Amino acid sequence: MNRRSFAQSAGGAAILSALGSSSAWAQPTEGTKPGKIMAIAAHPGDALFTMGAAVAQQIELGGAGVFLSLSIGEKGAPKNIPVQQYGEMQRTATQKACGLLGAEAIFLQYPDAEIPFNEESTLQVCDSIREHRPEIVVTHWSGSWHKDHQNCHLIVRDAVFYAGLETLSPSRPAHSVSKLFYADNWEDASNFVPDTYVNIEPVYGKWMQACDFYPMWRGQTGFFRYNDYYSSLAVMRGCLSGFKQAVALMSDSSQRTQRMQSL
Ligand SMILES: [Zn+2]
């Protein structure tokens, strides 16, 4: 069975189940309005490069977007820039990128490379989900070599669970997230199997511009060619889904169950 979905946005009824039908390619569902999407990443670059296009598309279609970075990614500093200064450059780049896309940028204060997976970090993210009340959350896939990414995945899964738990009452009312997706990240590629493709052609140029605020995107911090990789990946994912450019997401296993009267 073909489990891939092809969508104009990343949420709810707008997702079209392909199930082998060619008519599922490329047409939006009538009468659906995209909801709010929250991208939760270990580092600001992950948020914009791997989740940013899906957020931009959600906003383009009338939804809303929030980027939450658990750290400011300061330890990715090149040798000629002090760590704290680089962190502030990352923060500024994120604020500019979000300004361009029409999204909100928020940050937690964990040190880069030392993001803890514990009750305190999970409750902080839970609180942020309850405050911003997104229908959709996108975060890191678990198959990562990077410990911050692994921990972010675990934190978000538990935070989504906590956020919807009526009987857990720190500061804000409970909120249930409808959809949880994992992003297509070169550092999180182990066993990543995408099943949902979102058309990003309308926002591809704007998303490229947003990413260009980051020194890392412009090749100023290391060997990896972020710009070439993610701009090409969008084209490759587009080839697989019948769009000019697309992002591929992996849905949480809990939302793949289908309840049907017949096949
Ligand atoms: Zn990262």
Boltz pocket constraint, residues with backbone or C-beta under 6 A from the ligand:
constraints:
  - pocket:
      binder: B
      contacts: [[A, 42], [A, 43], [A, 46], [A, 146], [A, 149]]
      max_distance: 6.0
